[in-house]
Amino acid sequence: MKILFVASECAPFVKTGGLADVIGAVPKALVPLGVEARVMLPAYPALGTLVAGATIVWEAGDVLGGPARVMSCQAEGIDLLLLDAPHLFDRPGNIYLGADGQDWPDNAQRFAALSSVAARISTAGLAGWKPDLVHAHDWQAGLVPAYLRQHGGPVPPSVLTIHNIAFQGLFDPSLMTPLGLSSALYTSEGMEFFGRIGFLKAGIAFADRITTVSPTYAREVLQPEFGMGLEGLLKARSADLTGILNGIDLDVWNPETDTALVSSYSAKSLKKKAKNREEIIRRFDLDAGRPGPIFCVISRLTTQKGLDLLLDALPALVARGAKLAVLGSGDKALEAGYMAAAQRNPGAVGVIVGYDEPLSHLMQGGSDAILIPSRFEPCGLTQLYGLRYGTIPVVARTGGLADTVIDANEAALTSKCATGVQFSPVTAATLEQAIHRTCDLYEQPATWAGMMRRGMRHPVGWDVSAQAYKDIYTSVLDASTSQE
């Protein structure tokens, strides 16, 4: 079985969020199941070394304004197809945003090119390889099913995964013709979304199957409060919608071998975690004498992540003698809010604005608990890292957070299956209560250690989910064959 993954980012080569981690892990997890997956993504400047050593397998003189070629190589155990189109992707900084913090003005052309070339390759093949199925991810690859739909000849079936429905790729309808899209697709049942082109909507409308990254999120997106205007179309396609829980790369995220840690440890040697805790206290200038747990936040600083609510709940956290270490960036007002909180609460709150991958590993290895108060969360990965590292997740009861963390209520504590703390509804008041509950648990060392060990034993890898993806592929291919 040959599968072409199409995505805008892939760890460890280029990453802005959890999408990259998924794309970097799933193809490798599918190999033992007999699935040969190749990942197509843009050749951003950060991938220059890979491009230099790659083989040209496809070329075109004009792809939305300039020449393009596809380069084939293998790195980090992944077969890559890199779309080298300098007029679209050879630019500095964030892969989606310009220096002014705004979307690149030609993002429609950039990611339409990715989708268009992927569709061409999937129908014609290249260098003796042709996919049986195309798996598109998020809005940046949402046009792949649309280009396949208008091809006019035999095409492979497609699957679309929605990683976050809040990001939809909405553009002016005047771009339909320049992007090579048939006007017949621009309908309310197709890719038209309130007078605009919807890249993600196109994928939902035209893909053979749709998945989201957790079972709970698959149910939530059918409701207006989570569906972001697409709930009607998703309800119409609910028979083709499946939630498959994300996993994490167990080799990359392993407290027994993680070189970013000061001290490696396992569920059998939890005392060694203390050295990492000491390093977190040093790095974030926290007061070791404060008796409560170290809570950490590793996140984009946005209201989606509920981090405005944490600012409101922060006095309660500080009053309990706990500490907070924050690593992230995003909304400038929230960045300023956390910096001000650190100044008001020296020794209790430490903040580093930005992103640092090794530091994120150290924070998982050295913190006592990780706070994830998201208003919505399709899956979330940081709570999975927390479980793996024995760092208790404190999470809102939504999306994949609800699917992966077992709340420490009385029944779960009695039956010894609790792995974290959940709260709902998502308000500052309920977050405060969750912080108090967490501090109460921390003051019971035996109970706390039991939760740490259970979390570290909890299955967070890709084995089950990779099989679920293969089952989806098999089902789609069987249906496609029966229609021929």
PyMOL commands that set and color helices and strands:
alter all, ss='L'
color gray80, all
select helices_A, chain A and resi 18-33+45-52+86-89+107-124+139-141+144-149+173-175+183-185+199-206+215-220+224-227+231-236+238-240+270-283+307-319+332-344+357-366+382-388+399-404+410-414+428-442+445-457+463-483
alter helices_A, ss='H'
color red, helices_A
select strands_A, chain A and resi 2-6+36-42+55-60+68-75+78-84+133-137+158-162+170-171+192-193+196-198+209-212+241-243+294-301+323-330+349-353+369-372+392-396+421-423
alter strands_A, ss='S'
color yellow, strands_A
deselect
rebuild
show_as cartoon
